[in-house]
Amino acid sequence: MPEISFDFVADLYRKYADDLRAVREEQRALRAANTSVKAQLDDLEAEITYLLVRDRRPEVVVEIGALHGWSTTWMLRALRDNGTGHLYTHDIIDNARHNVPEELAEGRWTFVHGDAREKLAGHEHKIDYLFVDAAHTAKFARWYVTELFPTVPAGVPVSVHDIFHGKRPWPFSEGKVVLAWLAQRGIGYFTPSRAAAPDVNRRLFELKDTLDLSGAVHTGRDNPMLYFRMK
């Protein structure tokens, strides 16, 4: 299973460029049609999430934290374009349930309202992709690295949002907990963060220009997501 790296991600951009171009336009149209859909993911991290779901072809995706449903719709479009897979979204706020278009949700989405720490206790999912963007606290991170990560099979891609708004996470933060967990297990990670990986960030935008994928869908440019494969 290839490591998630710049070269791997760049190959996915090239492979799925046509589909990604169409999805970007769909996401623009979604935001224009529904002002309640606030974009939490910046463009690179949203696109990379879409690309990793396309590449993995997961049968079960678990999303923890959707808020208004922006990340949810990106992943649902990936499942739609794959022609297979189901997304289970966990959140204590049910805004996403009202914002995800019915044609995307039908047959491929289950919204679970409540605390993921309770709803996923003893879960029976065979998780094929895990997306985490919920309470950005060290306490919550200690829960998911201790209780949830061990249930995810080796090789499965994991996305954790809001880790690299700066060059490194704040002390006593979610990011510090996650990075310590990865280091203890010798697991590498990838980020398109403008602050933490400026060269990667620049090269990805340059690549997008060559693929006719330039122009912002969302104006945010931090791209603080962290990606890795479970080991």
Residue frames as a rotation matrix with the C-alpha (Angstrom) as fourth column:
MET 1
0.583 0.812 0.000 0.00
0.812 -0.583 0.000 0.00
0.000 0.000 -1.000 0.00
PRO 2
-0.170 -0.733 0.658 1.71
0.658 -0.582 -0.478 3.25
0.733 0.352 0.582 -1.10
GLU 3
-0.429 -0.065 -0.901 2.39
0.803 -0.483 -0.348 5.91
-0.413 -0.873 0.260 1.51
ILE 4
0.724 0.648 0.236 0.39
0.690 -0.677 -0.255 9.10
-0.006 0.347 -0.938 1.19
SER 5
-0.241 -0.890 -0.387 2.98
0.645 -0.445 0.621 11.51
-0.725 -0.100 0.682 -0.20
PHE 6
-0.089 0.160 -0.983 3.22
-0.481 -0.871 -0.098 14.39
-0.872 0.464 0.155 -2.63
ASP 7
-0.840 -0.303 -0.450 3.97
-0.533 0.306 0.789 12.06
-0.101 0.902 -0.419 -5.54
PHE 8
-0.798 0.592 0.116 1.06
0.581 0.806 -0.114 9.77
-0.161 -0.023 -0.987 -4.66
VAL 9
0.002 0.827 -0.563 -1.37
0.417 -0.512 -0.751 12.67
-0.909 -0.233 -0.346 -4.33
ALA 10
-0.323 -0.194 -0.927 -0.09
-0.632 -0.685 0.363 14.29
-0.705 0.702 0.099 -7.54
ASP 11
-0.998 -0.037 -0.058 -0.73
-0.067 0.705 0.706 11.05
0.015 0.708 -0.706 -9.43
LEU 12
-0.415 0.909 -0.044 -4.31
0.801 0.342 -0.492 11.01
-0.432 -0.240 -0.869 -8.11
TYR 13
-0.015 0.365 -0.931 -4.84
-0.142 -0.922 -0.360 14.59
-0.990 0.127 0.065 -9.28
ARG 14
-0.673 -0.302 -0.675 -3.73
-0.684 -0.094 0.723 13.57
-0.283 0.948 -0.143 -12.76
LYS 15
-0.959 0.269 0.087 -5.77
0.283 0.928 0.244 10.35
-0.015 0.259 -0.966 -12.78
TYR 16
-0.188 0.967 -0.170 -9.05
0.956 0.140 -0.258 11.94
-0.226 -0.211 -0.951 -11.65
ALA 17
-0.892 -0.267 -0.364 -8.61
0.231 -0.963 0.140 15.45
-0.388 0.041 0.921 -13.06
ASP 18
-0.757 0.642 0.126 -11.72
-0.057 -0.256 0.965 15.35
0.651 0.723 0.230 -15.25
ASP 19
0.054 0.798 -0.601 -13.96
0.719 0.386 0.578 14.04
0.693 -0.463 -0.553 -12.47
LEU 20
-0.294 -0.241 -0.925 -12.49
0.894 -0.412 -0.177 16.49
-0.338 -0.879 0.337 -9.96
ARG 21
-0.996 -0.045 0.083 -13.11
0.077 -0.893 0.442 19.38
0.055 0.447 0.893 -12.32
ALA 22
-0.328 0.945 0.002 -16.79
0.099 0.032 0.995 18.43
0.939 0.327 -0.104 -12.48
VAL 23
0.150 0.356 -0.922 -17.06
0.917 0.300 0.264 17.98
0.371 -0.885 -0.281 -8.71
ARG 24
-0.746 -0.455 -0.487 -15.50
0.599 -0.777 -0.191 21.38
-0.291 -0.435 0.852 -8.05
GLU 25
-0.841 0.492 0.225 -18.22
-0.209 -0.679 0.704 22.95
0.499 0.545 0.674 -10.20
GLU 26
0.027 0.873 -0.487 -20.89
0.407 0.436 0.803 20.96
0.913 -0.220 -0.343 -8.35
GLN 27
-0.119 -0.134 -0.984 -19.55
0.993 -0.041 -0.114 22.19
-0.025 -0.990 0.138 -5.01
ARG 28
-0.984 -0.173 -0.038 -19.51
0.168 -0.980 0.105 25.78
-0.055 0.097 0.994 -6.25
ALA 29
-0.493 0.866 0.086 -23.13
-0.167 -0.191 0.967 25.39
0.854 0.463 0.239 -7.32
LEU 30
0.056 0.490 -0.870 -24.05
0.787 0.514 0.341 23.86
0.614 -0.704 -0.357 -3.94
ARG 31
-0.563 -0.335 -0.755 -22.65
0.763 -0.561 -0.320 26.84
-0.316 -0.757 0.572 -2.06
ALA 32
-0.976 0.202 0.083 -24.40
-0.136 -0.859 0.493 29.28
0.172 0.470 0.866 -4.40
ALA 33
-0.285 0.935 -0.210 -27.73
-0.035 0.208 0.977 27.51
0.958 0.286 -0.027 -4.01
ASN 34
0.681 0.487 -0.548 -27.58
0.469 0.285 0.836 27.01
0.563 -0.826 -0.034 -0.24
THR 35
0.141 -0.645 0.751 -25.92
-0.382 -0.735 -0.560 29.70
0.913 -0.208 -0.350 1.86
SER 36
0.783 0.165 0.599 -26.30
-0.621 0.233 0.748 27.46
-0.017 -0.958 0.285 4.94
VAL 37
0.837 -0.547 -0.001 -23.49
0.542 0.830 -0.132 25.25
0.074 0.110 0.991 3.60
LYS 38
0.770 -0.637 0.022 -20.41
-0.617 -0.737 0.277 26.83
-0.160 -0.227 -0.961 5.15
ALA 39
0.649 -0.591 -0.479 -17.12
-0.035 0.606 -0.795 25.50
0.760 0.533 0.373 3.81
GLN 40
0.886 -0.376 0.270 -14.95
-0.285 0.016 0.958 24.07
-0.365 -0.926 -0.093 6.59
LEU 41
0.298 -0.803 0.517 -12.37
0.641 0.569 0.515 22.44
-0.708 0.177 0.684 4.34
ASP 42
0.085 -0.382 -0.920 -10.05
-0.592 -0.762 0.261 24.50
-0.801 0.523 -0.291 2.17
ASP 43
0.616 0.362 -0.700 -9.72
-0.785 0.209 -0.583 23.43
-0.065 0.908 0.413 -1.45
LEU 44
-0.288 -0.788 -0.543 -6.58
-0.773 0.527 -0.355 21.28
0.566 0.318 -0.761 -1.33
GLU 45
-0.872 -0.093 0.481 -7.71
-0.419 0.651 -0.634 19.26
-0.254 -0.754 -0.606 1.66
ALA 46
0.164 0.978 0.129 -11.24
-0.577 0.201 -0.792 18.84
-0.800 0.056 0.597 0.27
GLU 47
0.514 -0.015 -0.858 -9.89
-0.836 0.218 -0.504 17.71
0.194 0.976 0.100 -3.09
ILE 48
-0.572 -0.792 -0.213 -7.32
-0.688 0.605 -0.401 15.34
0.447 -0.083 -0.891 -1.57
THR 49
-0.543 0.478 0.691 -10.03
-0.460 0.519 -0.721 13.79
-0.703 -0.709 -0.062 0.58
TYR 50
0.567 0.754 -0.331 -12.15
-0.666 0.183 -0.723 13.27
-0.484 0.631 0.606 -2.54
LEU 51
0.231 -0.560 -0.796 -9.16
-0.840 0.298 -0.454 11.75
0.491 0.773 -0.401 -4.37
LEU 52
-0.783 -0.546 0.297 -8.24
-0.618 0.635 -0.463 9.37
0.064 -0.547 -0.835 -1.55
VAL 53
-0.119 0.820 0.561 -11.83
-0.433 0.465 -0.772 8.14
-0.894 -0.335 0.299 -1.31
ARG 54
0.654 0.306 -0.692 -11.86
-0.752 0.166 -0.638 7.60
-0.080 0.937 0.339 -5.08
ASP 55
-0.162 -0.844 -0.511 -8.58
-0.805 0.413 -0.426 5.68
0.571 0.342 -0.747 -4.91
ARG 56
-0.804 -0.175 0.569 -9.49
-0.549 0.586 -0.596 3.58
-0.229 -0.791 -0.567 -1.86
ARG 57
-0.368 0.795 -0.483 -13.00
-0.436 0.311 0.845 2.71
0.821 0.521 0.232 -3.11
PRO 58
-0.961 -0.056 0.269 -14.18
-0.273 0.318 -0.908 2.22
-0.035 -0.946 -0.321 0.50
GLU 59
-0.396 0.871 -0.290 -17.34
0.474 0.465 0.748 0.35
0.787 0.159 -0.597 1.34
VAL 60
0.606 0.561 -0.563 -17.59
0.769 -0.234 0.595 2.06
0.202 -0.794 -0.574 4.74
VAL 61
-0.430 -0.642 0.635 -16.52
0.321 -0.766 -0.556 5.65
0.844 -0.035 0.536 5.43
VAL 62
0.341 0.482 -0.807 -16.88
0.937 -0.102 0.335 7.02
0.079 -0.870 -0.487 8.97
GLU 63
-0.278 -0.324 0.904 -16.97
0.284 -0.927 -0.244 10.79
0.918 0.189 0.350 9.39
ILE 64
0.073 0.242 -0.967 -16.78
0.996 -0.058 0.061 12.33
-0.042 -0.969 -0.245 12.86
GLY 65
-0.179 -0.043 -0.983 -17.84
0.299 -0.954 -0.012 15.96
-0.937 -0.296 0.183 12.72
ALA 66
-0.253 0.167 0.953 -19.69
0.967 0.049 0.249 17.38
-0.005 0.985 -0.174 9.71
LEU 67
-0.681 0.129 -0.721 -21.07
0.185 -0.922 -0.340 20.71
-0.709 -0.365 0.604 10.98
HIS 68
-0.023 0.735 -0.677 -22.77
-0.626 -0.539 -0.564 22.13
-0.779 0.411 0.473 7.86
GLY 69
0.604 0.356 0.713 -21.97
0.123 0.842 -0.525 19.20
-0.787 0.405 0.465 5.58
TRP 70
0.579 -0.433 -0.691 -19.22
-0.798 -0.478 -0.368 20.55
-0.171 0.764 -0.622 3.33
SER 71
-0.563 -0.817 0.125 -16.83
-0.786 0.576 0.225 17.65
-0.256 0.028 -0.966 3.93
THR 72
-0.203 0.594 0.778 -19.80
-0.045 0.788 -0.613 15.28
-0.978 -0.160 -0.133 3.80
THR 73
0.776 0.584 -0.238 -20.78
-0.230 -0.089 -0.969 16.36
-0.587 0.807 0.066 0.30
TRP 74
0.101 -0.819 -0.565 -17.21
-0.995 -0.078 -0.065 16.01
0.009 0.568 -0.823 -1.00
MET 75
-0.753 -0.432 0.496 -17.02
-0.492 0.871 0.012 12.44
-0.437 -0.235 -0.868 0.26
LEU 76
0.098 0.864 0.493 -20.51
0.033 0.492 -0.870 11.56
-0.995 0.102 0.020 -0.94
ARG 77
0.689 0.087 -0.720 -19.59
-0.673 -0.293 -0.679 12.74
-0.270 0.952 -0.143 -4.44
ALA 78
-0.412 -0.890 -0.196 -16.53
-0.911 0.400 0.102 10.47
-0.012 0.220 -0.975 -4.31
LEU 79
-0.599 0.271 0.754 -18.71
-0.098 0.909 -0.404 7.51
-0.795 -0.316 -0.518 -3.32
ARG 80
0.539 0.827 -0.160 -21.18
-0.205 -0.055 -0.977 8.39
-0.817 0.559 0.140 -6.07
ASP 81
0.433 -0.436 -0.789 -18.40
-0.902 -0.218 -0.374 8.57
-0.009 0.873 -0.487 -8.64
ASN 82
-0.713 -0.652 0.258 -17.03
-0.667 0.744 0.040 5.24
-0.218 -0.143 -0.965 -7.41
GLY 83
-0.113 0.782 -0.613 -20.46
-0.668 0.397 0.630 3.70
0.736 0.480 0.477 -7.71
THR 84
0.255 0.163 -0.953 -20.12
0.473 0.839 0.270 2.03
0.844 -0.519 0.137 -4.31
GLY 85
-0.719 -0.634 -0.285 -19.75
0.493 -0.176 -0.852 2.73
0.490 -0.753 0.440 -0.60
HIS 86
0.486 0.873 -0.026 -21.66
0.553 -0.285 0.783 4.21
0.677 -0.395 -0.621 2.33
LEU 87
-0.578 -0.628 0.521 -20.84
0.046 -0.663 -0.747 7.18
0.815 -0.407 0.412 4.56
TYR 88
0.373 0.596 -0.711 -21.76
0.818 0.152 0.555 7.19
0.439 -0.789 -0.431 8.26
THR 89
-0.335 -0.439 0.833 -21.58
0.085 -0.895 -0.438 10.72
0.938 -0.076 0.338 9.65
HIS 90
0.133 0.292 -0.947 -21.52
0.959 0.205 0.198 11.33
0.252 -0.934 -0.253 13.42
ASP 91
-0.700 -0.339 0.628 -22.20
0.177 -0.935 -0.308 14.77
0.692 -0.104 0.714 14.88
ILE 92
-0.592 0.486 -0.643 -23.89
0.731 -0.012 -0.682 16.30
-0.339 -0.874 -0.348 17.90
ILE 93
-0.343 0.468 -0.814 -25.21
-0.392 -0.859 -0.329 19.06
-0.854 0.207 0.478 15.61
ASP 94
-0.114 0.381 0.917 -27.59
0.600 0.762 -0.243 18.02
-0.792 0.523 -0.316 12.83
ASN 95
0.130 0.129 -0.983 -27.06
-0.483 -0.858 -0.177 20.92
-0.866 0.498 -0.049 10.38
ALA 96
-0.798 -0.541 -0.265 -25.59
-0.486 0.318 0.814 18.58
-0.356 0.779 -0.516 7.78
ARG 97
-0.619 0.615 0.489 -28.77
0.543 0.785 -0.298 16.54
-0.567 0.081 -0.819 7.70
HIS 98
0.437 0.842 -0.316 -30.61
0.389 -0.494 -0.777 19.58
-0.811 0.217 -0.544 6.30
ASN 99
0.301 -0.415 -0.858 -27.89
-0.617 -0.771 0.157 20.66
-0.727 0.483 -0.488 3.85
VAL 100
-0.734 -0.599 0.320 -26.85
-0.176 0.623 0.762 17.48
-0.656 0.503 -0.563 2.03
PRO 101
-0.327 0.632 -0.702 -28.76
-0.945 -0.201 0.259 17.17
0.022 0.748 0.663 -1.27
GLU 102
0.386 0.606 0.696 -31.17
-0.635 0.721 -0.276 14.25
-0.669 -0.335 0.663 -1.31
GLU 103
0.913 -0.011 -0.407 -29.75
-0.342 0.520 -0.782 12.89
0.221 0.854 0.471 -4.54
LEU 104
-0.109 -0.992 -0.062 -26.33
-0.631 0.117 -0.767 12.59
0.768 -0.045 -0.639 -2.89
ALA 105
-0.431 -0.059 0.901 -27.63
-0.890 0.195 -0.412 11.16
-0.151 -0.979 -0.137 0.37
GLU 106
0.531 0.841 0.098 -30.07
-0.821 0.540 -0.184 8.55
-0.208 0.017 0.978 -0.92
GLY 107
0.968 -0.021 -0.249 -28.73
-0.050 0.960 -0.275 5.04
0.245 0.279 0.929 -0.55
ARG 108
0.251 -0.957 -0.144 -25.24
0.521 0.259 -0.813 6.09
0.816 0.129 0.564 0.47
TRP 109
-0.597 -0.485 0.640 -25.49
-0.199 -0.683 -0.703 8.22
0.778 -0.547 0.311 3.64
THR 110
0.357 0.632 -0.688 -26.48
0.694 0.313 0.648 7.64
0.625 -0.709 -0.327 7.26
PHE 111
-0.217 -0.359 0.908 -26.43
-0.354 -0.838 -0.416 10.56
0.910 -0.411 0.055 9.69
VAL 112
0.070 0.149 -0.986 -25.95
0.782 0.606 0.147 9.51
0.620 -0.781 -0.075 13.32
HIS 113
0.254 0.127 0.959 -27.01
-0.247 -0.950 0.191 12.27
0.935 -0.286 -0.210 15.71
GLY 114
0.996 0.079 -0.028 -25.13
0.010 0.208 0.978 12.24
0.083 -0.975 0.207 19.01
ASP 115
0.430 -0.883 0.187 -21.73
-0.819 -0.295 0.492 11.96
-0.379 -0.365 -0.850 20.64
ALA 116
0.432 -0.315 -0.845 -19.44
-0.604 0.595 -0.531 9.74
0.670 0.740 0.067 18.55
ARG 117
-0.636 -0.711 0.300 -17.73
-0.687 0.345 -0.639 8.55
0.351 -0.612 -0.708 21.71
GLU 118
-0.318 0.625 0.713 -20.99
-0.560 0.483 -0.673 6.88
-0.765 -0.613 0.196 22.70
LYS 119
0.630 0.699 -0.338 -22.34
-0.659 0.250 -0.710 5.96
-0.412 0.670 0.618 19.26
LEU 120
0.402 -0.556 -0.727 -19.09
-0.643 0.394 -0.657 4.32
0.652 0.732 -0.199 18.11
ALA 121
-0.264 -0.458 0.849 -18.40
-0.927 0.365 -0.091 2.45
-0.268 -0.810 -0.521 21.35
GLY 122
-0.377 0.036 0.925 -18.09
-0.095 0.992 -0.077 -1.20
-0.921 -0.117 -0.371 20.41
HIS 123
0.260 0.524 -0.811 -18.96
-0.831 -0.307 -0.464 -0.41
-0.492 0.795 0.356 16.78
GLU 124
0.216 -0.093 0.972 -19.13
0.225 0.973 0.043 -3.21
-0.950 0.210 0.231 14.24
HIS 125
0.884 0.020 -0.467 -18.02
-0.412 -0.438 -0.799 -1.22
-0.220 0.899 -0.379 11.19
LYS 126
0.258 -0.878 0.403 -15.16
0.838 0.411 0.359 -2.46
-0.481 0.245 0.842 9.07
ILE 127
0.679 0.065 -0.731 -13.90
-0.037 -0.992 -0.123 1.07
-0.733 0.111 -0.671 8.54
ASP 128
0.380 -0.505 0.775 -12.33
0.911 0.348 -0.220 1.62
-0.159 0.790 0.592 5.11
TYR 129
-0.360 -0.484 0.797 -11.80
0.468 -0.833 -0.294 5.38
0.807 0.268 0.527 5.46
LEU 130
0.218 0.372 -0.902 -11.87
0.971 -0.178 0.161 7.53
-0.101 -0.911 -0.400 8.60
PHE 131
-0.246 -0.177 0.953 -12.40
0.392 -0.917 -0.069 11.29
0.886 0.357 0.295 8.63
VAL 132
0.061 0.184 -0.981 -12.09
0.997 -0.050 0.053 13.22
-0.039 -0.982 -0.187 11.92
ASP 133
-0.688 -0.214 0.693 -13.09
0.283 -0.959 -0.016 16.88
0.668 0.185 0.721 12.28
ALA 134
0.391 0.865 -0.315 -14.87
0.591 0.027 0.806 17.28
0.706 -0.501 -0.501 15.61
ALA 135
0.999 -0.022 -0.041 -13.90
0.021 -0.580 0.814 18.62
-0.042 -0.814 -0.579 19.04
HIS 136
0.459 -0.885 0.082 -10.36
0.132 -0.023 -0.991 19.92
0.879 0.465 0.106 18.57
THR 137
0.581 -0.231 0.781 -9.19
-0.802 -0.326 0.500 19.16
0.139 -0.917 -0.374 22.09
ALA 138
-0.537 -0.830 -0.148 -6.49
-0.747 0.550 -0.373 16.94
0.391 -0.089 -0.916 23.52
LYS 139
-0.468 0.425 0.775 -9.15
-0.547 0.549 -0.632 15.10
-0.694 -0.720 -0.024 25.52
PHE 140
0.645 0.753 -0.129 -11.16
-0.543 0.333 -0.771 14.20
-0.537 0.568 0.624 22.43
ALA 141
0.309 -0.622 -0.720 -7.99
-0.810 0.224 -0.541 13.21
0.498 0.751 -0.435 20.57
ARG 142
-0.691 -0.559 0.459 -6.97
-0.721 0.585 -0.371 10.92
-0.061 -0.587 -0.807 23.41
TRP 143
0.122 0.799 0.588 -10.34
-0.473 0.568 -0.674 9.20
-0.873 -0.196 0.447 23.04
TYR 144
0.853 0.377 -0.361 -10.05
-0.485 0.318 -0.814 8.52
-0.192 0.870 0.455 19.35
VAL 145
0.011 -0.880 -0.474 -6.38
-0.824 0.261 -0.503 7.48
0.567 0.396 -0.722 19.32
THR 146
-0.729 -0.295 0.618 -7.03
-0.653 0.572 -0.497 5.14
-0.207 -0.766 -0.609 22.26
GLU 147
-0.238 0.771 0.591 -10.50
-0.203 0.555 -0.807 3.80
-0.950 -0.312 0.024 21.50
LEU 148
0.725 0.656 -0.212 -11.17
-0.292 0.014 -0.956 4.28
-0.624 0.755 0.202 17.78
PHE 149
0.215 -0.707 -0.674 -7.82
-0.976 -0.146 -0.158 4.11
0.013 0.692 -0.722 15.96
PRO 150
-0.670 -0.545 0.505 -7.12
-0.572 0.812 0.118 0.54
-0.474 -0.209 -0.855 17.15
THR 151
0.059 0.778 0.626 -10.35
0.104 0.618 -0.779 -0.58
-0.993 0.111 -0.044 15.42
VAL 152
0.711 0.158 -0.685 -9.23
-0.587 -0.404 -0.702 0.71
-0.388 0.901 -0.194 12.01
PRO 153
0.800 -0.381 0.463 -7.48
0.456 0.888 -0.057 -1.90
-0.390 0.257 0.884 9.81
ALA 154
-0.170 -0.955 -0.241 -3.94
0.242 -0.278 0.930 -1.44
-0.955 0.100 0.278 8.52
GLY 155
-0.737 -0.250 0.628 -3.67
0.655 -0.034 0.754 0.45
-0.167 0.968 0.189 5.24
VAL 156
0.294 0.940 0.173 -6.85
0.954 -0.301 0.016 2.48
0.067 0.160 -0.985 5.75
PRO 157
-0.530 -0.450 0.719 -6.45
0.442 -0.870 -0.219 6.22
0.724 0.201 0.660 5.02
VAL 158
0.180 0.515 -0.838 -7.24
0.970 -0.236 0.063 8.58
-0.166 -0.824 -0.541 7.90
SER 159
-0.217 -0.162 0.962 -7.87
0.404 -0.913 -0.063 12.34
0.889 0.375 0.264 7.66
VAL 160
0.093 0.237 -0.967 -7.65
0.976 -0.213 0.042 14.58
-0.196 -0.948 -0.251 10.73
HIS 161
0.354 0.154 0.922 -8.57
0.597 -0.797 -0.096 18.23
0.720 0.584 -0.374 10.27
ASP 162
0.805 0.056 0.591 -7.23
-0.213 -0.902 0.376 21.43
0.554 -0.428 -0.714 11.84
ILE 163
0.706 -0.625 -0.333 -3.82
0.691 0.505 0.518 20.07
-0.156 -0.596 0.788 12.85
PHE 164
-0.279 -0.960 0.039 -1.46
0.906 -0.249 0.341 22.43
-0.318 0.131 0.939 11.00
HIS 165
0.848 0.486 0.213 -2.74
0.524 -0.830 -0.190 26.00
0.084 0.272 -0.959 11.07
GLY 166
0.682 -0.729 -0.057 0.84
-0.684 -0.663 0.305 26.86
-0.260 -0.169 -0.951 12.05
LYS 167
-0.060 -0.798 -0.600 4.20
-0.839 0.366 -0.403 25.18
0.541 0.479 -0.691 11.50
ARG 168
-0.805 -0.153 -0.574 3.43
0.145 0.886 -0.440 22.88
0.576 -0.437 -0.691 14.40
PRO 169
0.222 0.956 -0.191 0.43
0.463 0.069 0.884 22.19
0.858 -0.285 -0.427 16.63
TRP 170
0.187 -0.059 0.981 -0.08
-0.701 -0.708 0.091 24.09
0.689 -0.704 -0.174 19.85
PRO 171
-0.880 -0.466 -0.086 1.15
-0.241 0.596 -0.766 22.43
0.409 -0.654 -0.637 23.07
PHE 172
-0.808 0.560 0.185 -1.50
0.050 0.377 -0.925 20.36
-0.588 -0.738 -0.332 24.87
SER 173
-0.196 0.729 -0.656 -3.63
-0.895 -0.407 -0.184 20.30
-0.401 0.551 0.732 21.72
GLU 174
0.767 0.537 0.350 -5.36
-0.279 0.771 -0.572 17.69
-0.577 0.341 0.742 19.59
GLY 175
0.785 -0.479 -0.392 -2.51
-0.423 0.048 -0.905 17.93
0.452 0.877 -0.165 17.11
LYS 176
-0.187 -0.891 0.414 0.14
-0.954 0.065 -0.293 17.18
0.234 -0.449 -0.862 19.72
VAL 177
0.081 0.302 0.950 -1.75
-0.591 0.782 -0.198 14.07
-0.803 -0.545 0.242 20.79
VAL 178
0.939 0.339 0.062 -2.12
-0.140 0.539 -0.831 12.81
-0.315 0.771 0.553 17.22
LEU 179
0.536 -0.801 -0.268 1.49
-0.595 -0.133 -0.792 13.52
0.599 0.584 -0.548 16.25
ALA 180
-0.258 -0.607 0.752 2.76
-0.953 0.290 -0.092 11.79
-0.162 -0.740 -0.653 19.39
TRP 181
0.427 0.508 0.748 0.61
-0.354 0.855 -0.379 8.75
-0.832 -0.103 0.545 18.61
LEU 182
0.974 -0.085 -0.212 1.98
-0.187 0.235 -0.954 8.60
0.131 0.968 0.213 15.06
ALA 183
0.196 -0.978 0.068 5.58
-0.836 -0.203 -0.510 9.03
0.513 0.043 -0.857 16.20
GLN 184
-0.062 -0.179 0.982 5.28
-0.831 0.554 0.048 6.26
-0.553 -0.813 -0.183 18.77
ARG 185
0.514 0.380 0.769 4.22
0.036 0.886 -0.462 3.87
-0.857 0.265 0.442 15.99
GLY 186
-0.546 -0.837 0.037 6.60
0.125 -0.038 0.991 5.09
-0.828 0.546 0.126 13.32
ILE 187
0.160 0.699 0.697 3.76
0.919 0.152 -0.363 6.21
-0.360 0.699 -0.618 11.04
GLY 188
-0.876 -0.481 -0.027 4.50
0.421 -0.791 0.444 8.98
-0.235 0.378 0.896 8.58
TYR 189
0.177 0.959 -0.220 1.96
0.647 -0.282 -0.708 11.60
-0.742 -0.017 -0.671 7.55
PHE 190
-0.603 -0.239 0.761 1.20
0.765 -0.445 0.466 14.04
0.228 0.863 0.451 4.75
THR 191
0.156 0.685 -0.712 -0.16
0.637 -0.620 -0.457 17.57
-0.755 -0.382 -0.533 4.93
PRO 192
0.014 -0.108 0.994 -0.83
0.908 -0.414 -0.058 20.25
0.418 0.904 0.093 2.29
SER 193
0.617 0.310 -0.723 -0.68
0.702 -0.633 0.328 22.93
-0.356 -0.710 -0.608 5.00
ARG 194
0.700 -0.333 0.631 0.55
0.240 -0.723 -0.648 26.31
0.672 0.605 -0.426 3.79
ALA 195
0.675 -0.422 0.605 2.25
-0.717 -0.570 0.402 26.91
0.175 -0.705 -0.687 7.16
ALA 196
0.480 -0.452 0.752 3.72
-0.420 0.634 0.649 23.47
-0.770 -0.628 0.115 7.87
ALA 197
-0.086 -0.476 0.875 4.51
0.617 0.664 0.422 22.31
-0.782 0.576 0.237 4.32
PRO 198
0.275 0.278 -0.921 4.81
-0.301 -0.884 -0.357 25.43
-0.913 0.375 -0.159 2.14
ASP 199
-0.677 -0.583 -0.449 6.72
-0.616 0.114 0.780 23.67
-0.403 0.804 -0.437 -0.65
VAL 200
-0.800 0.475 0.367 4.11
0.529 0.847 0.057 20.92
-0.284 0.240 -0.928 -0.93
ASN 201
0.122 0.889 -0.442 1.36
0.461 -0.445 -0.768 23.52
-0.879 -0.109 -0.464 -0.86
ARG 202
-0.010 -0.207 -0.978 2.98
-0.618 -0.768 0.168 25.55
-0.786 0.606 -0.120 -3.64
ARG 203
-0.900 -0.418 -0.124 3.69
-0.358 0.546 0.758 22.52
-0.249 0.726 -0.641 -5.83
LEU 204
-0.521 0.786 0.332 0.10
0.688 0.618 -0.382 21.30
-0.505 0.029 -0.862 -5.54
PHE 205
0.371 0.656 -0.657 -1.28
0.092 -0.730 -0.677 24.65
-0.924 0.190 -0.331 -6.65
GLU 206
-0.333 -0.564 -0.755 1.20
-0.759 -0.315 0.570 24.67
-0.560 0.763 -0.323 -9.55
LEU 207
-0.945 0.030 0.326 0.08
0.162 0.908 0.386 21.17
-0.285 0.417 -0.863 -10.54
LYS 208
-0.079 0.997 0.000 -3.57
0.632 0.050 -0.773 22.23
-0.771 -0.061 -0.634 -10.39
ASP 209
0.123 0.060 -0.991 -2.81
-0.483 -0.868 -0.113 25.08
-0.867 0.493 -0.078 -12.78
THR 210
-0.765 -0.499 -0.407 -1.47
-0.595 0.307 0.742 22.62
-0.245 0.810 -0.532 -15.34
LEU 211
-0.872 0.463 0.158 -4.60
0.476 0.878 0.055 20.45
-0.113 0.123 -0.986 -14.99
ASP 212
-0.590 0.664 0.459 -7.10
-0.121 -0.635 0.763 23.30
0.798 0.395 0.455 -15.43
LEU 213
0.165 0.598 -0.784 -8.10
0.802 0.381 0.460 23.01
0.573 -0.705 -0.417 -11.78
SER 214
-0.856 -0.500 -0.127 -7.19
0.489 -0.707 -0.510 26.55
0.165 -0.499 0.851 -10.75
GLY 215
-0.384 0.736 0.558 -9.62
-0.393 -0.677 0.622 29.04
0.836 0.020 0.549 -9.29
ALA 216
-0.963 -0.070 0.259 -10.91
-0.268 0.242 -0.933 28.82
0.002 -0.968 -0.252 -5.75
VAL 217
-0.224 0.913 -0.340 -14.03
0.432 0.406 0.805 26.92
0.873 0.034 -0.486 -4.74
HIS 218
0.815 0.330 -0.476 -13.51
0.565 -0.270 0.780 28.18
0.129 -0.905 -0.406 -1.18
THR 219
0.685 -0.519 0.511 -11.31
-0.217 -0.815 -0.538 31.16
0.695 0.258 -0.671 -0.32
GLY 220
0.809 -0.409 0.422 -9.58
-0.420 0.101 0.902 29.57
-0.411 -0.907 -0.090 2.70
ARG 221
0.603 -0.664 -0.442 -5.94
-0.448 0.176 -0.876 28.72
0.660 0.726 -0.191 2.07
ASP 222
0.164 -0.574 0.802 -4.61
-0.968 0.061 0.242 27.21
-0.188 -0.816 -0.546 5.32
ASN 223
0.468 0.120 -0.875 -5.28
-0.511 0.845 -0.157 23.55
0.721 0.521 0.457 4.35
PRO 224
-0.128 -0.601 0.789 -4.39
-0.981 -0.040 -0.190 22.25
0.146 -0.799 -0.584 7.85
MET 225
0.835 0.550 0.017 -5.46
-0.548 0.828 0.115 18.61
0.049 -0.106 0.993 7.28
LEU 226
-0.372 -0.876 0.307 -3.21
-0.861 0.449 0.239 15.71
-0.347 -0.175 -0.921 8.22
TYR 227
0.692 0.540 -0.480 -3.39
-0.691 0.687 -0.224 12.40
0.209 0.486 0.848 6.31
PHE 228
-0.485 -0.841 0.239 -1.86
-0.856 0.512 0.066 9.02
-0.178 -0.173 -0.969 7.03
ARG 229
0.143 0.475 -0.868 -2.42
-0.479 0.801 0.359 5.33
0.866 0.365 0.342 6.51
MET 230
0.655 0.157 0.739 -3.15
-0.745 0.299 0.597 3.18
-0.127 -0.941 0.313 9.52
LYS 231
-0.205 -0.842 -0.499 -0.36
-0.747 0.464 -0.476 0.75
0.632 0.275 -0.725 10.31
